Every structure is written in C-alpha cells, then in structure tokens.
Amino acid sequence: MFLLFLILTASIIGFLLIPLHVFGLAVGFGIITGCLMRGLYLLHEINHKLDNQNSESQ
C-alpha cells in the first residue's frame, strides 16, 4: 500500500515538473538518479553486514 502511495506521489510530482521544461527535466533526473544511488548504497551496506555476519558464524 505504501508503494502505491509513493508511485502516485512521484507521478503527481512528475506532472508538476512538466511545465518547467528543461529545469523540470533536470530536477526529475536528479531525483531519480539520487534515489538509484541511495538504493545501491543501501544494498552495498546490507551485503557488507551479511558478509560480516556470515564470516563470524563460521
């Protein structure tokens, strides 16, 4: 349910950025890139913690 809320919110923000043309495109691209980079960083941290936990249990 929360994911649906986030998708709807992102869609509304996207529609609000349309009239800004190039500036809106740059802001939208920055938001998407930032979210992807943050997701990759979090996946890296999770992997690092799982590796540490696995090496301690052996």
Helices and strands as residue ranges (DSSP letters): H 2-17, G 18-20, H 22-57
